[in-house]
Structure formats: structure tokens, C-alpha cells
Amino acid sequence: MAWTAGQLAFLGGVLFLAWVCEGLRRAVVASAAPARRRMVCTAWVVALAGVAAASAQAVIDMYVGIRAADKPEMSDIFDRVQCARCAAGRVHGRTAVPVRRHDRPPGRP
């Protein structure tokens, strides 16, 4: 239950970030020169892409936390989600930096 509560708090924080970014974008666009408006709108789009990716990850984590009874089962469910065609390239896509999960022993892929 603590896992799910933590992910829910994380999702709330990410959605709050989206709200703050929108407020900043509106404030700058209302009074800025055209070049600065374009720059701010580009940064806003990038921020929203990050919010979408982090939100998707939080939802997946909440799903896994609700479905799993213990850590080993959580790991198995994560493995199935990461292998799913819809999540492989979008949420759990290939990253430049390898990410190591805490619940696996060293040497296990």
C-alpha cells in the first residue's frame, strides 16, 4: 500500500508541475517578444512530454503495486509490462543511460 501511495503522490507532483509550466508559459507569452514566445512554447512542449512519460510510469507502477502481493511478484509483473509491445518503446524505451532496478540481484538481467 505504501508503494501505491508513493506513486500517487509522485503522480500528483508531476501533474502539479504541468500546471506550473502552463502558468509560466501564459505569463511569458502575454508579455514577451515573438522569439522568446517561440522558445517558451518549445520548452513547454518538452516539459509536457516529460510530464506524459512520468505520468505513464507512475500509472504503470501503481498498477503493478496493486496487482502484486510481494516483491518477487512485483518484479514478474514489471517484466511482463516491459515486454509488452505498447510499453517497450514508449515508456520503458531505450535510454542512453542503463537503469538498474533495486529489486533484482546483481547479475540478473
QUIHUFEN-V557632 format. One record per backbone hydrogen bond with DSSP energy under -1.0 kcal/mol. CO is the residue of the C=O (numbers start at 1). NH is the residue of the N-H. E is the energy in kcal/mol with one decimal. If there is no record, write none. Layout:
CO&NH&E  CO&NH&E
This chain:
1&5&-2.4  2&6&-2.6  3&7&-2.3  4&8&-2.3  5&9&-2.2  6&10&-2.3  7&11&-2.7  8&12&-2.2  9&13&-2.2  10&14&-2.3  11&15&-2.5  12&16&-2.0  13&17&-2.0  14&18&-1.8  15&19&-1.8  16&20&-2.5  17&21&-2.7  18&22&-2.2  19&23&-2.0  20&24&-2.5  21&25&-2.5  22&26&-2.4  23&27&-2.1  24&28&-2.3  25&29&-2.8  26&30&-1.7  28&32&-1.1  33&37&-2.3  34&38&-2.2  35&39&-2.0  36&40&-2.5  37&41&-2.6  38&42&-2.2  39&43&-2.3  40&44&-2.3  41&45&-2.1  42&46&-2.1  43&47&-2.4  44&48&-2.4  45&49&-2.0  46&50&-2.0  47&51&-2.3  48&52&-2.5  49&53&-2.2  50&54&-2.6  51&55&-2.4  52&56&-2.3  53&57&-2.1  54&58&-2.3  55&59&-2.4  56&60&-2.3  57&61&-2.6  58&62&-2.4  59&63&-2.4  60&64&-2.5  61&65&-2.6  62&66&-2.2  63&67&-2.3  64&68&-2.4  70&74&-2.2  71&75&-2.4  72&76&-2.0  73&77&-2.5  74&78&-2.5  75&79&-2.3  76&80&-1.9  77&81&-2.4  78&82&-2.9  79&83&-1.4  84&88&-2.1  87&91&-1.3  87&92&-2.3  105&108&-1.8
